[in-house]
Amino acid sequence: MRLAWAFVAGALGAGVLAWWQAREPQAPASAPASDAMPPTAADRGGLVLYRWRDEHGVVQVTDAPPEGRPYTVVDVAALERRNTIDPNPALEAAR
């Protein structure tokens, strides 16, 4: 009798597993509409980094903008969404 219940439980488990694998994934409720632009880190009050060069030409990345130097704002949220690194144009041109 125990062997019969083991077969029933196994068949039921296999059915549940098959249903779980075949179902359509649900979109999260907080997902933005596809035509809406996602907010940037600065809009959300998130992490903002500044990229600039010091007096020796070394690239610095800080959380506060430098005084008296040109800098660019790094959109950290975009980097997290992208998960890739852009190739260096100078290296690509040298190939």
N, C-alpha and C positions, 0 to 999 in steps of 0.2 A: 504494500500500500504506500509506503514511503517513496518508493521509486516512481510511482504514478504521480505523486504530488511534486516530486522533483522535476518530472517532465512538464507538468502543468506550469510550474513556476518558471522553468527555462523558456517555454514557449511564450509565456506572458512577458517575460523580460525581453526576449528577442523582438516581440511585437512593439513594445514601448520604444526600444532602441531604434527600430526601423522607422517608426513614426517621428521620433525626435530628429533623425538625420534627414528626413524627407520634407519636413515642414519649411515654410517660407520664413526667413528671418524678419523680425519686426524691427522697424526703425525706432531708435530711441525717441522718447517724447520731447526731449530738449533739442533735437536736431534742427538746425536752421533750414529754411526753405532753400531749394537749390539755386534760385535766382537771387537770393539775398547775399550780400557780401558779409563774411564773418568779421566781427569787430577785431580791431588790432589790440595789442597788449596795452598801448597807451589809452585806448578807449575804455578798456576794462579796468584800468588802474593796475595792470599787471607789471611784470618785470620789463624795464626798458634799459637797454645797454647802449653805450656810446663808443664808437670806434674812431680812434685818432692816432696820429704819429707824434712821438716825443721829439726832443731836440736832436736825438741820434738817429732818427728815422725808423725807430722800432714801433710797430703797431701795438697800441694799447687798447684794451677793452675794459671800460669801467662803468659803474652804475651812476656816476655823476658826470655831467659834461665838463670838459676842460675849460679853463679860463684863458682867453686870448689865443685859442687855436681852432682851426676848422675841424669839424667832426661830422660823422654821419650817425644817424640813429639806426640801431639794429633792431628789427622787428623779431623778437624772440618767439612769439607765437607762430609766425610764418615759418621760422626755422624748424620748430617742433612739428608742424603739419607736414613739412616737405620731406624731412628725413633724408636729404641728399646734399651733396656738396657740389657747388658749381666748379667746373674746371677753370684753371688759371688761363686767361686768354694768351698771356705771353708764352706759356709753355705749349699751348696748343698751336700757336703760330710757328714755334720753333720745330715742330715735328715735320 
